[in-house]
Amino acid sequence: REFSTPELMAGRPLRSRGALVLCAVAAVALGLAPSFVGQGVSRRHVGFLASSLILGTSQDAKAAGEVTQADKERLTRGYKDLVYMMKNFNIVTRKCEKNQENIQRALQSGQASPDGCIANPLVVRKYLGQTSIKADLFNTKDLLVNMELAGMVPSKSEDEYGDLVEDFEAFKRQADEWAYSSSWAEANPGGGRDRTEDYLLRSKSLAEKATKTLGRIVEILGLSENLYA
């Protein structure tokens, strides 16, 4: 199998970082990726971009690199909503009925609830963009890859950006999973409210990491200052 990019055939480095990344992604499919590491593209970065583009639909691939103002605004909005959730976590994730006692209660596991209200873990999933295709942070992986391919990432920050995006997606997924587990913990056999609170705190910890990571991402993209460092 031949990979006939003129620059590669001539043994010259590609001048465009975007062209290099796209060629590296193609090389992954051809089993030639190692040759790109020496040209400044990390294996982790190439693998992440490859998984995003190769596994996408043909329509996604056609639109790769296209970023609209609406895309920028929804990412910024989603980030600010995450910051709001983290700064007001015990308010937005609690469901309090009128005249309900606001008393902290020790639970069976020793994990105390922050008040007498009922935990509402599914709110975390909403802020993470996991409950609706119209959510601001829905399908962020493709969007963040497209923003890099569109040239929005400064060359000095490209490797850092690739790592941040991969970390953000991992934190986001794990926070979502723990929030979902928390929502069913009390109803499951052997479960209880203590498990609900415990799993919610695990989700909170991961959501905080996701928020801090996304804060650095939007800072690199020039979309917003880091509001939750």
PyMOL CGO cylinders between C-alpha atoms (Angstrom):
from pymol import cmd
from pymol.cgo import CYLINDER

trace = [
    CYLINDER, 0.00, 0.00, 0.00, 1.32, 3.42, -0.91, 0.3, 1, 1, 1, 1, 1, 1,
    CYLINDER, 1.32, 3.42, -0.91, 0.72, 6.70, 0.83, 0.3, 1, 1, 1, 1, 1, 1,
    CYLINDER, 0.72, 6.70, 0.83, 1.48, 9.13, -1.99, 0.3, 1, 1, 1, 1, 1, 1,
    CYLINDER, 1.48, 9.13, -1.99, 1.46, 12.54, -0.28, 0.3, 1, 1, 1, 1, 1, 1,
    CYLINDER, 1.46, 12.54, -0.28, 4.14, 14.49, -2.27, 0.3, 1, 1, 1, 1, 1, 1,
    CYLINDER, 4.14, 14.49, -2.27, 5.86, 15.87, 0.82, 0.3, 1, 1, 1, 1, 1, 1,
    CYLINDER, 5.86, 15.87, 0.82, 6.19, 12.41, 2.32, 0.3, 1, 1, 1, 1, 1, 1,
    CYLINDER, 6.19, 12.41, 2.32, 7.41, 10.87, -0.91, 0.3, 1, 1, 1, 1, 1, 1,
    CYLINDER, 7.41, 10.87, -0.91, 10.10, 13.56, -1.08, 0.3, 1, 1, 1, 1, 1, 1,
    CYLINDER, 10.10, 13.56, -1.08, 11.04, 13.04, 2.55, 0.3, 1, 1, 1, 1, 1, 1,
    CYLINDER, 11.04, 13.04, 2.55, 10.22, 16.65, 3.42, 0.3, 1, 1, 1, 1, 1, 1,
    CYLINDER, 10.22, 16.65, 3.42, 8.29, 17.68, 6.57, 0.3, 1, 1, 1, 1, 1, 1,
    CYLINDER, 8.29, 17.68, 6.57, 4.77, 18.94, 6.06, 0.3, 1, 1, 1, 1, 1, 1,
    CYLINDER, 4.77, 18.94, 6.06, 4.61, 22.70, 6.56, 0.3, 1, 1, 1, 1, 1, 1,
    CYLINDER, 4.61, 22.70, 6.56, 0.98, 22.83, 7.70, 0.3, 1, 1, 1, 1, 1, 1,
    CYLINDER, 0.98, 22.83, 7.70, 0.19, 21.41, 11.12, 0.3, 1, 1, 1, 1, 1, 1,
    CYLINDER, 0.19, 21.41, 11.12, -3.40, 20.80, 10.02, 0.3, 1, 1, 1, 1, 1, 1,
    CYLINDER, -3.40, 20.80, 10.02, -2.21, 18.89, 6.96, 0.3, 1, 1, 1, 1, 1, 1,
    CYLINDER, -2.21, 18.89, 6.96, 0.16, 16.87, 9.12, 0.3, 1, 1, 1, 1, 1, 1,
    CYLINDER, 0.16, 16.87, 9.12, -2.60, 15.92, 11.54, 0.3, 1, 1, 1, 1, 1, 1,
    CYLINDER, -2.60, 15.92, 11.54, -4.96, 14.90, 8.74, 0.3, 1, 1, 1, 1, 1, 1,
    CYLINDER, -4.96, 14.90, 8.74, -2.22, 12.84, 7.06, 0.3, 1, 1, 1, 1, 1, 1,
    CYLINDER, -2.22, 12.84, 7.06, -1.43, 11.25, 10.41, 0.3, 1, 1, 1, 1, 1, 1,
    CYLINDER, -1.43, 11.25, 10.41, -5.07, 10.29, 10.84, 0.3, 1, 1, 1, 1, 1, 1,
    CYLINDER, -5.07, 10.29, 10.84, -5.05, 8.72, 7.39, 0.3, 1, 1, 1, 1, 1, 1,
    CYLINDER, -5.05, 8.72, 7.39, -1.80, 6.95, 8.26, 0.3, 1, 1, 1, 1, 1, 1,
    CYLINDER, -1.80, 6.95, 8.26, -3.47, 5.33, 11.26, 0.3, 1, 1, 1, 1, 1, 1,
    CYLINDER, -3.47, 5.33, 11.26, -5.88, 3.61, 8.91, 0.3, 1, 1, 1, 1, 1, 1,
    CYLINDER, -5.88, 3.61, 8.91, -2.94, 2.45, 6.78, 0.3, 1, 1, 1, 1, 1, 1,
    CYLINDER, -2.94, 2.45, 6.78, -0.80, 1.32, 9.68, 0.3, 1, 1, 1, 1, 1, 1,
    CYLINDER, -0.80, 1.32, 9.68, 1.82, 4.02, 9.06, 0.3, 1, 1, 1, 1, 1, 1,
    CYLINDER, 1.82, 4.02, 9.06, 1.24, 6.24, 12.10, 0.3, 1, 1, 1, 1, 1, 1,
    CYLINDER, 1.24, 6.24, 12.10, 4.68, 5.79, 13.80, 0.3, 1, 1, 1, 1, 1, 1,
    CYLINDER, 4.68, 5.79, 13.80, 6.39, 7.83, 11.05, 0.3, 1, 1, 1, 1, 1, 1,
    CYLINDER, 6.39, 7.83, 11.05, 4.46, 10.91, 12.14, 0.3, 1, 1, 1, 1, 1, 1,
    CYLINDER, 4.46, 10.91, 12.14, 5.61, 10.93, 15.75, 0.3, 1, 1, 1, 1, 1, 1,
    CYLINDER, 5.61, 10.93, 15.75, 8.96, 12.37, 14.74, 0.3, 1, 1, 1, 1, 1, 1,
    CYLINDER, 8.96, 12.37, 14.74, 7.20, 15.30, 13.08, 0.3, 1, 1, 1, 1, 1, 1,
    CYLINDER, 7.20, 15.30, 13.08, 5.73, 16.55, 16.35, 0.3, 1, 1, 1, 1, 1, 1,
    CYLINDER, 5.73, 16.55, 16.35, 2.40, 14.73, 16.55, 0.3, 1, 1, 1, 1, 1, 1,
    CYLINDER, 2.40, 14.73, 16.55, 2.05, 12.58, 19.65, 0.3, 1, 1, 1, 1, 1, 1,
    CYLINDER, 2.05, 12.58, 19.65, 0.68, 9.03, 19.37, 0.3, 1, 1, 1, 1, 1, 1,
    CYLINDER, 0.68, 9.03, 19.37, -2.06, 9.91, 21.87, 0.3, 1, 1, 1, 1, 1, 1,
    CYLINDER, -2.06, 9.91, 21.87, -3.09, 12.96, 19.85, 0.3, 1, 1, 1, 1, 1, 1,
    CYLINDER, -3.09, 12.96, 19.85, -3.14, 11.11, 16.53, 0.3, 1, 1, 1, 1, 1, 1,
    CYLINDER, -3.14, 11.11, 16.53, -5.09, 8.23, 18.05, 0.3, 1, 1, 1, 1, 1, 1,
    CYLINDER, -5.09, 8.23, 18.05, -7.68, 10.60, 19.50, 0.3, 1, 1, 1, 1, 1, 1,
    CYLINDER, -7.68, 10.60, 19.50, -8.21, 12.45, 16.22, 0.3, 1, 1, 1, 1, 1, 1,
    CYLINDER, -8.21, 12.45, 16.22, -8.31, 9.19, 14.29, 0.3, 1, 1, 1, 1, 1, 1,
    CYLINDER, -8.31, 9.19, 14.29, -10.98, 7.68, 16.52, 0.3, 1, 1, 1, 1, 1, 1,
    CYLINDER, -10.98, 7.68, 16.52, -13.05, 10.86, 16.20, 0.3, 1, 1, 1, 1, 1, 1,
    CYLINDER, -13.05, 10.86, 16.20, -12.90, 11.06, 12.41, 0.3, 1, 1, 1, 1, 1, 1,
    CYLINDER, -12.90, 11.06, 12.41, -12.65, 7.45, 11.26, 0.3, 1, 1, 1, 1, 1, 1,
    CYLINDER, -12.65, 7.45, 11.26, -15.53, 6.30, 13.45, 0.3, 1, 1, 1, 1, 1, 1,
    CYLINDER, -15.53, 6.30, 13.45, -17.70, 9.25, 12.44, 0.3, 1, 1, 1, 1, 1, 1,
    CYLINDER, -17.70, 9.25, 12.44, -20.35, 9.19, 9.72, 0.3, 1, 1, 1, 1, 1, 1,
    CYLINDER, -20.35, 9.19, 9.72, -19.59, 10.31, 6.18, 0.3, 1, 1, 1, 1, 1, 1,
    CYLINDER, -19.59, 10.31, 6.18, -21.55, 13.48, 6.88, 0.3, 1, 1, 1, 1, 1, 1,
    CYLINDER, -21.55, 13.48, 6.88, -19.42, 14.17, 9.96, 0.3, 1, 1, 1, 1, 1, 1,
    CYLINDER, -19.42, 14.17, 9.96, -16.26, 13.60, 7.95, 0.3, 1, 1, 1, 1, 1, 1,
    CYLINDER, -16.26, 13.60, 7.95, -17.44, 15.99, 5.25, 0.3, 1, 1, 1, 1, 1, 1,
    CYLINDER, -17.44, 15.99, 5.25, -18.12, 18.68, 7.83, 0.3, 1, 1, 1, 1, 1, 1,
    CYLINDER, -18.12, 18.68, 7.83, -14.86, 18.13, 9.72, 0.3, 1, 1, 1, 1, 1, 1,
    CYLINDER, -14.86, 18.13, 9.72, -13.15, 21.43, 10.41, 0.3, 1, 1, 1, 1, 1, 1,
    CYLINDER, -13.15, 21.43, 10.41, -16.33, 23.50, 9.93, 0.3, 1, 1, 1, 1, 1, 1,
    CYLINDER, -16.33, 23.50, 9.93, -17.03, 25.56, 13.04, 0.3, 1, 1, 1, 1, 1, 1,
    CYLINDER, -17.03, 25.56, 13.04, -19.79, 28.15, 13.23, 0.3, 1, 1, 1, 1, 1, 1,
    CYLINDER, -19.79, 28.15, 13.23, -20.30, 31.03, 15.62, 0.3, 1, 1, 1, 1, 1, 1,
    CYLINDER, -20.30, 31.03, 15.62, -23.22, 29.09, 17.08, 0.3, 1, 1, 1, 1, 1, 1,
    CYLINDER, -23.22, 29.09, 17.08, -20.82, 26.21, 17.84, 0.3, 1, 1, 1, 1, 1, 1,
    CYLINDER, -20.82, 26.21, 17.84, -18.48, 28.55, 19.71, 0.3, 1, 1, 1, 1, 1, 1,
    CYLINDER, -18.48, 28.55, 19.71, -21.36, 30.07, 21.66, 0.3, 1, 1, 1, 1, 1, 1,
    CYLINDER, -21.36, 30.07, 21.66, -22.83, 26.73, 22.71, 0.3, 1, 1, 1, 1, 1, 1,
    CYLINDER, -22.83, 26.73, 22.71, -19.47, 25.45, 23.95, 0.3, 1, 1, 1, 1, 1, 1,
    CYLINDER, -19.47, 25.45, 23.95, -18.93, 28.64, 25.95, 0.3, 1, 1, 1, 1, 1, 1,
    CYLINDER, -18.93, 28.64, 25.95, -22.47, 28.49, 27.30, 0.3, 1, 1, 1, 1, 1, 1,
    CYLINDER, -22.47, 28.49, 27.30, -22.08, 24.85, 28.27, 0.3, 1, 1, 1, 1, 1, 1,
    CYLINDER, -22.08, 24.85, 28.27, -18.82, 25.61, 30.07, 0.3, 1, 1, 1, 1, 1, 1,
    CYLINDER, -18.82, 25.61, 30.07, -20.36, 28.47, 32.05, 0.3, 1, 1, 1, 1, 1, 1,
    CYLINDER, -20.36, 28.47, 32.05, -23.30, 26.26, 33.00, 0.3, 1, 1, 1, 1, 1, 1,
    CYLINDER, -23.30, 26.26, 33.00, -20.86, 23.64, 34.31, 0.3, 1, 1, 1, 1, 1, 1,
    CYLINDER, -20.86, 23.64, 34.31, -19.11, 26.30, 36.37, 0.3, 1, 1, 1, 1, 1, 1,
    CYLINDER, -19.11, 26.30, 36.37, -22.48, 27.37, 37.78, 0.3, 1, 1, 1, 1, 1, 1,
    CYLINDER, -22.48, 27.37, 37.78, -23.32, 23.77, 38.72, 0.3, 1, 1, 1, 1, 1, 1,
    CYLINDER, -23.32, 23.77, 38.72, -20.01, 23.24, 40.51, 0.3, 1, 1, 1, 1, 1, 1,
    CYLINDER, -20.01, 23.24, 40.51, -20.27, 26.52, 42.44, 0.3, 1, 1, 1, 1, 1, 1,
    CYLINDER, -20.27, 26.52, 42.44, -23.84, 25.70, 43.48, 0.3, 1, 1, 1, 1, 1, 1,
    CYLINDER, -23.84, 25.70, 43.48, -23.67, 21.92, 43.57, 0.3, 1, 1, 1, 1, 1, 1,
    CYLINDER, -23.67, 21.92, 43.57, -25.63, 21.39, 46.79, 0.3, 1, 1, 1, 1, 1, 1,
    CYLINDER, -25.63, 21.39, 46.79, -28.40, 23.62, 45.48, 0.3, 1, 1, 1, 1, 1, 1,
    CYLINDER, -28.40, 23.62, 45.48, -28.85, 22.38, 41.92, 0.3, 1, 1, 1, 1, 1, 1,
    CYLINDER, -28.85, 22.38, 41.92, -28.52, 18.67, 42.82, 0.3, 1, 1, 1, 1, 1, 1,
    CYLINDER, -28.52, 18.67, 42.82, -31.03, 18.72, 45.68, 0.3, 1, 1, 1, 1, 1, 1,
    CYLINDER, -31.03, 18.72, 45.68, -34.80, 18.50, 45.43, 0.3, 1, 1, 1, 1, 1, 1,
    CYLINDER, -34.80, 18.50, 45.43, -36.41, 20.31, 48.35, 0.3, 1, 1, 1, 1, 1, 1,
    CYLINDER, -36.41, 20.31, 48.35, -40.14, 20.34, 48.99, 0.3, 1, 1, 1, 1, 1, 1,
    CYLINDER, -40.14, 20.34, 48.99, -41.83, 23.29, 50.63, 0.3, 1, 1, 1, 1, 1, 1,
    CYLINDER, -41.83, 23.29, 50.63, -41.56, 23.32, 54.45, 0.3, 1, 1, 1, 1, 1, 1,
    CYLINDER, -41.56, 23.32, 54.45, -39.16, 20.38, 54.37, 0.3, 1, 1, 1, 1, 1, 1,
    CYLINDER, -39.16, 20.38, 54.37, -36.77, 20.34, 57.30, 0.3, 1, 1, 1, 1, 1, 1,
    CYLINDER, -36.77, 20.34, 57.30, -33.26, 21.41, 56.35, 0.3, 1, 1, 1, 1, 1, 1,
    CYLINDER, -33.26, 21.41, 56.35, -31.46, 19.06, 58.71, 0.3, 1, 1, 1, 1, 1, 1,
    CYLINDER, -31.46, 19.06, 58.71, -28.24, 17.25, 57.93, 0.3, 1, 1, 1, 1, 1, 1,
    CYLINDER, -28.24, 17.25, 57.93, -28.68, 13.52, 58.41, 0.3, 1, 1, 1, 1, 1, 1,
    CYLINDER, -28.68, 13.52, 58.41, -26.06, 10.86, 59.00, 0.3, 1, 1, 1, 1, 1, 1,
    CYLINDER, -26.06, 10.86, 59.00, -26.65, 7.87, 56.75, 0.3, 1, 1, 1, 1, 1, 1,
    CYLINDER, -26.65, 7.87, 56.75, -25.89, 4.19, 57.25, 0.3, 1, 1, 1, 1, 1, 1,
    CYLINDER, -25.89, 4.19, 57.25, -22.49, 4.34, 55.58, 0.3, 1, 1, 1, 1, 1, 1,
    CYLINDER, -22.49, 4.34, 55.58, -21.47, 7.37, 57.59, 0.3, 1, 1, 1, 1, 1, 1,
    CYLINDER, -21.47, 7.37, 57.59, -21.80, 9.55, 54.48, 0.3, 1, 1, 1, 1, 1, 1,
    CYLINDER, -21.80, 9.55, 54.48, -23.88, 12.55, 55.48, 0.3, 1, 1, 1, 1, 1, 1,
    CYLINDER, -23.88, 12.55, 55.48, -26.22, 14.38, 53.15, 0.3, 1, 1, 1, 1, 1, 1,
    CYLINDER, -26.22, 14.38, 53.15, -25.63, 18.15, 53.02, 0.3, 1, 1, 1, 1, 1, 1,
    CYLINDER, -25.63, 18.15, 53.02, -29.23, 18.78, 54.06, 0.3, 1, 1, 1, 1, 1, 1,
    CYLINDER, -29.23, 18.78, 54.06, -32.60, 17.10, 54.51, 0.3, 1, 1, 1, 1, 1, 1,
    CYLINDER, -32.60, 17.10, 54.51, -33.48, 17.40, 50.84, 0.3, 1, 1, 1, 1, 1, 1,
    CYLINDER, -33.48, 17.40, 50.84, -33.58, 14.58, 48.32, 0.3, 1, 1, 1, 1, 1, 1,
    CYLINDER, -33.58, 14.58, 48.32, -30.60, 14.08, 46.02, 0.3, 1, 1, 1, 1, 1, 1,
    CYLINDER, -30.60, 14.08, 46.02, -31.32, 14.68, 42.33, 0.3, 1, 1, 1, 1, 1, 1,
    CYLINDER, -31.32, 14.68, 42.33, -28.29, 13.19, 40.52, 0.3, 1, 1, 1, 1, 1, 1,
    CYLINDER, -28.29, 13.19, 40.52, -29.84, 13.35, 37.06, 0.3, 1, 1, 1, 1, 1, 1,
    CYLINDER, -29.84, 13.35, 37.06, -29.31, 17.11, 37.08, 0.3, 1, 1, 1, 1, 1, 1,
    CYLINDER, -29.31, 17.11, 37.08, -25.58, 16.44, 36.78, 0.3, 1, 1, 1, 1, 1, 1,
    CYLINDER, -25.58, 16.44, 36.78, -26.20, 14.49, 33.57, 0.3, 1, 1, 1, 1, 1, 1,
    CYLINDER, -26.20, 14.49, 33.57, -28.19, 17.44, 32.21, 0.3, 1, 1, 1, 1, 1, 1,
    CYLINDER, -28.19, 17.44, 32.21, -25.37, 19.91, 32.84, 0.3, 1, 1, 1, 1, 1, 1,
    CYLINDER, -25.37, 19.91, 32.84, -22.91, 17.50, 31.23, 0.3, 1, 1, 1, 1, 1, 1,
    CYLINDER, -22.91, 17.50, 31.23, -25.00, 17.48, 28.06, 0.3, 1, 1, 1, 1, 1, 1,
    CYLINDER, -25.00, 17.48, 28.06, -25.94, 13.82, 28.33, 0.3, 1, 1, 1, 1, 1, 1,
    CYLINDER, -25.94, 13.82, 28.33, -29.74, 14.00, 28.39, 0.3, 1, 1, 1, 1, 1, 1,
    CYLINDER, -29.74, 14.00, 28.39, -30.59, 15.74, 25.12, 0.3, 1, 1, 1, 1, 1, 1,
    CYLINDER, -30.59, 15.74, 25.12, -29.14, 16.09, 21.63, 0.3, 1, 1, 1, 1, 1, 1,
    CYLINDER, -29.14, 16.09, 21.63, -29.97, 19.79, 21.94, 0.3, 1, 1, 1, 1, 1, 1,
    CYLINDER, -29.97, 19.79, 21.94, -27.81, 20.23, 25.05, 0.3, 1, 1, 1, 1, 1, 1,
    CYLINDER, -27.81, 20.23, 25.05, -24.87, 22.64, 24.75, 0.3, 1, 1, 1, 1, 1, 1,
    CYLINDER, -24.87, 22.64, 24.75, -22.31, 20.00, 25.69, 0.3, 1, 1, 1, 1, 1, 1,
    CYLINDER, -22.31, 20.00, 25.69, -23.82, 17.16, 23.65, 0.3, 1, 1, 1, 1, 1, 1,
    CYLINDER, -23.82, 17.16, 23.65, -21.26, 15.44, 21.38, 0.3, 1, 1, 1, 1, 1, 1,
    CYLINDER, -21.26, 15.44, 21.38, -18.41, 17.71, 22.41, 0.3, 1, 1, 1, 1, 1, 1,
    CYLINDER, -18.41, 17.71, 22.41, -15.79, 15.30, 21.11, 0.3, 1, 1, 1, 1, 1, 1,
    CYLINDER, -15.79, 15.30, 21.11, -16.53, 16.00, 17.44, 0.3, 1, 1, 1, 1, 1, 1,
    CYLINDER, -16.53, 16.00, 17.44, -16.88, 19.73, 18.09, 0.3, 1, 1, 1, 1, 1, 1,
    CYLINDER, -16.88, 19.73, 18.09, -13.54, 20.02, 19.88, 0.3, 1, 1, 1, 1, 1, 1,
    CYLINDER, -13.54, 20.02, 19.88, -11.77, 18.04, 17.16, 0.3, 1, 1, 1, 1, 1, 1,
    CYLINDER, -11.77, 18.04, 17.16, -13.32, 20.26, 14.49, 0.3, 1, 1, 1, 1, 1, 1,
    CYLINDER, -13.32, 20.26, 14.49, -12.16, 23.36, 16.34, 0.3, 1, 1, 1, 1, 1, 1,
    CYLINDER, -12.16, 23.36, 16.34, -8.59, 22.12, 16.17, 0.3, 1, 1, 1, 1, 1, 1,
    CYLINDER, -8.59, 22.12, 16.17, -8.88, 21.19, 12.49, 0.3, 1, 1, 1, 1, 1, 1,
    CYLINDER, -8.88, 21.19, 12.49, -10.32, 24.66, 11.84, 0.3, 1, 1, 1, 1, 1, 1,
    CYLINDER, -10.32, 24.66, 11.84, -7.08, 26.20, 13.11, 0.3, 1, 1, 1, 1, 1, 1,
    CYLINDER, -7.08, 26.20, 13.11, -8.45, 27.60, 16.37, 0.3, 1, 1, 1, 1, 1, 1,
    CYLINDER, -8.45, 27.60, 16.37, -5.68, 26.08, 18.49, 0.3, 1, 1, 1, 1, 1, 1,
    CYLINDER, -5.68, 26.08, 18.49, -2.34, 27.96, 18.67, 0.3, 1, 1, 1, 1, 1, 1,
    CYLINDER, -2.34, 27.96, 18.67, 0.56, 25.79, 17.50, 0.3, 1, 1, 1, 1, 1, 1,
    CYLINDER, 0.56, 25.79, 17.50, 2.30, 26.02, 20.88, 0.3, 1, 1, 1, 1, 1, 1,
    CYLINDER, 2.30, 26.02, 20.88, -0.75, 24.51, 22.60, 0.3, 1, 1, 1, 1, 1, 1,
    CYLINDER, -0.75, 24.51, 22.60, -1.67, 21.74, 20.15, 0.3, 1, 1, 1, 1, 1, 1,
    CYLINDER, -1.67, 21.74, 20.15, -0.27, 18.80, 22.10, 0.3, 1, 1, 1, 1, 1, 1,
    CYLINDER, -0.27, 18.80, 22.10, -1.67, 20.14, 25.39, 0.3, 1, 1, 1, 1, 1, 1,
    CYLINDER, -1.67, 20.14, 25.39, -5.04, 20.67, 23.72, 0.3, 1, 1, 1, 1, 1, 1,
    CYLINDER, -5.04, 20.67, 23.72, -5.18, 17.10, 22.42, 0.3, 1, 1, 1, 1, 1, 1,
    CYLINDER, -5.18, 17.10, 22.42, -4.48, 15.72, 25.88, 0.3, 1, 1, 1, 1, 1, 1,
    CYLINDER, -4.48, 15.72, 25.88, -7.02, 18.06, 27.51, 0.3, 1, 1, 1, 1, 1, 1,
    CYLINDER, -7.02, 18.06, 27.51, -9.78, 17.06, 25.10, 0.3, 1, 1, 1, 1, 1, 1,
    CYLINDER, -9.78, 17.06, 25.10, -9.18, 13.37, 25.72, 0.3, 1, 1, 1, 1, 1, 1,
    CYLINDER, -9.18, 13.37, 25.72, -9.12, 13.93, 29.50, 0.3, 1, 1, 1, 1, 1, 1,
    CYLINDER, -9.12, 13.93, 29.50, -12.27, 16.06, 29.40, 0.3, 1, 1, 1, 1, 1, 1,
    CYLINDER, -12.27, 16.06, 29.40, -14.21, 13.42, 27.50, 0.3, 1, 1, 1, 1, 1, 1,
    CYLINDER, -14.21, 13.42, 27.50, -13.10, 10.76, 30.00, 0.3, 1, 1, 1, 1, 1, 1,
    CYLINDER, -13.10, 10.76, 30.00, -14.04, 12.86, 33.04, 0.3, 1, 1, 1, 1, 1, 1,
    CYLINDER, -14.04, 12.86, 33.04, -17.37, 13.79, 31.46, 0.3, 1, 1, 1, 1, 1, 1,
    CYLINDER, -17.37, 13.79, 31.46, -18.24, 10.15, 30.71, 0.3, 1, 1, 1, 1, 1, 1,
    CYLINDER, -18.24, 10.15, 30.71, -17.26, 8.93, 34.18, 0.3, 1, 1, 1, 1, 1, 1,
    CYLINDER, -17.26, 8.93, 34.18, -19.13, 11.74, 35.96, 0.3, 1, 1, 1, 1, 1, 1,
    CYLINDER, -19.13, 11.74, 35.96, -22.20, 10.87, 33.91, 0.3, 1, 1, 1, 1, 1, 1,
    CYLINDER, -22.20, 10.87, 33.91, -21.92, 7.18, 34.78, 0.3, 1, 1, 1, 1, 1, 1,
    CYLINDER, -21.92, 7.18, 34.78, -21.69, 7.85, 38.52, 0.3, 1, 1, 1, 1, 1, 1,
    CYLINDER, -21.69, 7.85, 38.52, -24.62, 10.28, 38.37, 0.3, 1, 1, 1, 1, 1, 1,
    CYLINDER, -24.62, 10.28, 38.37, -26.70, 7.63, 36.60, 0.3, 1, 1, 1, 1, 1, 1,
    CYLINDER, -26.70, 7.63, 36.60, -25.67, 5.01, 39.18, 0.3, 1, 1, 1, 1, 1, 1,
    CYLINDER, -25.67, 5.01, 39.18, -26.56, 7.43, 41.96, 0.3, 1, 1, 1, 1, 1, 1,
    CYLINDER, -26.56, 7.43, 41.96, -30.05, 7.93, 40.55, 0.3, 1, 1, 1, 1, 1, 1,
    CYLINDER, -30.05, 7.93, 40.55, -30.75, 4.17, 40.85, 0.3, 1, 1, 1, 1, 1, 1,
    CYLINDER, -30.75, 4.17, 40.85, -28.74, 3.40, 43.99, 0.3, 1, 1, 1, 1, 1, 1,
    CYLINDER, -28.74, 3.40, 43.99, -31.62, 3.63, 46.46, 0.3, 1, 1, 1, 1, 1, 1,
    CYLINDER, -31.62, 3.63, 46.46, -33.96, 1.47, 44.38, 0.3, 1, 1, 1, 1, 1, 1,
    CYLINDER, -33.96, 1.47, 44.38, -31.45, -1.30, 43.76, 0.3, 1, 1, 1, 1, 1, 1,
    CYLINDER, -31.45, -1.30, 43.76, -31.41, -4.38, 46.07, 0.3, 1, 1, 1, 1, 1, 1,
    CYLINDER, -31.41, -4.38, 46.07, -28.99, -3.75, 48.90, 0.3, 1, 1, 1, 1, 1, 1,
    CYLINDER, -28.99, -3.75, 48.90, -28.86, -0.06, 48.04, 0.3, 1, 1, 1, 1, 1, 1,
    CYLINDER, -28.86, -0.06, 48.04, -30.00, 2.91, 50.03, 0.3, 1, 1, 1, 1, 1, 1,
    CYLINDER, -30.00, 2.91, 50.03, -29.88, 6.65, 50.34, 0.3, 1, 1, 1, 1, 1, 1,
    CYLINDER, -29.88, 6.65, 50.34, -26.32, 6.42, 51.61, 0.3, 1, 1, 1, 1, 1, 1,
    CYLINDER, -26.32, 6.42, 51.61, -25.26, 4.86, 48.29, 0.3, 1, 1, 1, 1, 1, 1,
    CYLINDER, -25.26, 4.86, 48.29, -27.09, 7.62, 46.43, 0.3, 1, 1, 1, 1, 1, 1,
    CYLINDER, -27.09, 7.62, 46.43, -25.12, 10.27, 48.30, 0.3, 1, 1, 1, 1, 1, 1,
    CYLINDER, -25.12, 10.27, 48.30, -21.83, 8.39, 47.96, 0.3, 1, 1, 1, 1, 1, 1,
    CYLINDER, -21.83, 8.39, 47.96, -22.16, 7.93, 44.19, 0.3, 1, 1, 1, 1, 1, 1,
    CYLINDER, -22.16, 7.93, 44.19, -23.26, 11.54, 43.78, 0.3, 1, 1, 1, 1, 1, 1,
    CYLINDER, -23.26, 11.54, 43.78, -20.09, 12.73, 45.49, 0.3, 1, 1, 1, 1, 1, 1,
    CYLINDER, -20.09, 12.73, 45.49, -18.03, 10.56, 43.15, 0.3, 1, 1, 1, 1, 1, 1,
    CYLINDER, -18.03, 10.56, 43.15, -19.84, 12.14, 40.23, 0.3, 1, 1, 1, 1, 1, 1,
    CYLINDER, -19.84, 12.14, 40.23, -19.17, 15.59, 41.69, 0.3, 1, 1, 1, 1, 1, 1,
    CYLINDER, -19.17, 15.59, 41.69, -15.45, 14.90, 41.93, 0.3, 1, 1, 1, 1, 1, 1,
    CYLINDER, -15.45, 14.90, 41.93, -15.25, 13.87, 38.28, 0.3, 1, 1, 1, 1, 1, 1,
    CYLINDER, -15.25, 13.87, 38.28, -17.52, 16.70, 37.13, 0.3, 1, 1, 1, 1, 1, 1,
    CYLINDER, -17.52, 16.70, 37.13, -15.15, 19.12, 38.87, 0.3, 1, 1, 1, 1, 1, 1,
    CYLINDER, -15.15, 19.12, 38.87, -12.21, 17.66, 36.94, 0.3, 1, 1, 1, 1, 1, 1,
    CYLINDER, -12.21, 17.66, 36.94, -14.21, 17.94, 33.72, 0.3, 1, 1, 1, 1, 1, 1,
    CYLINDER, -14.21, 17.94, 33.72, -15.04, 21.57, 34.47, 0.3, 1, 1, 1, 1, 1, 1,
    CYLINDER, -15.04, 21.57, 34.47, -11.43, 22.51, 35.20, 0.3, 1, 1, 1, 1, 1, 1,
    CYLINDER, -11.43, 22.51, 35.20, -10.24, 20.72, 32.07, 0.3, 1, 1, 1, 1, 1, 1,
    CYLINDER, -10.24, 20.72, 32.07, -12.86, 22.37, 29.86, 0.3, 1, 1, 1, 1, 1, 1,
    CYLINDER, -12.86, 22.37, 29.86, -11.91, 25.71, 31.40, 0.3, 1, 1, 1, 1, 1, 1,
    CYLINDER, -11.91, 25.71, 31.40, -8.38, 25.33, 30.08, 0.3, 1, 1, 1, 1, 1, 1,
    CYLINDER, -8.38, 25.33, 30.08, -9.73, 24.18, 26.70, 0.3, 1, 1, 1, 1, 1, 1,
    CYLINDER, -9.73, 24.18, 26.70, -11.93, 27.25, 26.16, 0.3, 1, 1, 1, 1, 1, 1,
    CYLINDER, -11.93, 27.25, 26.16, -9.06, 29.41, 27.36, 0.3, 1, 1, 1, 1, 1, 1,
    CYLINDER, -9.06, 29.41, 27.36, -6.76, 27.93, 24.68, 0.3, 1, 1, 1, 1, 1, 1,
    CYLINDER, -6.76, 27.93, 24.68, -9.50, 28.41, 22.08, 0.3, 1, 1, 1, 1, 1, 1,
    CYLINDER, -9.50, 28.41, 22.08, -9.89, 32.05, 23.09, 0.3, 1, 1, 1, 1, 1, 1,
    CYLINDER, -9.89, 32.05, 23.09, -13.60, 31.60, 23.83, 0.3, 1, 1, 1, 1, 1, 1,
    CYLINDER, -13.60, 31.60, 23.83, -13.59, 32.42, 27.54, 0.3, 1, 1, 1, 1, 1, 1,
    CYLINDER, -13.59, 32.42, 27.54, -11.33, 33.03, 30.47, 0.3, 1, 1, 1, 1, 1, 1,
    CYLINDER, -11.33, 33.03, 30.47, -10.84, 30.11, 32.84, 0.3, 1, 1, 1, 1, 1, 1,
    CYLINDER, -10.84, 30.11, 32.84, -13.58, 30.61, 35.42, 0.3, 1, 1, 1, 1, 1, 1,
    CYLINDER, -13.58, 30.61, 35.42, -12.91, 27.54, 37.55, 0.3, 1, 1, 1, 1, 1, 1,
    CYLINDER, -12.91, 27.54, 37.55, -9.17, 27.02, 37.77, 0.3, 1, 1, 1, 1, 1, 1,
]
cmd.load_cgo(trace, "trace")
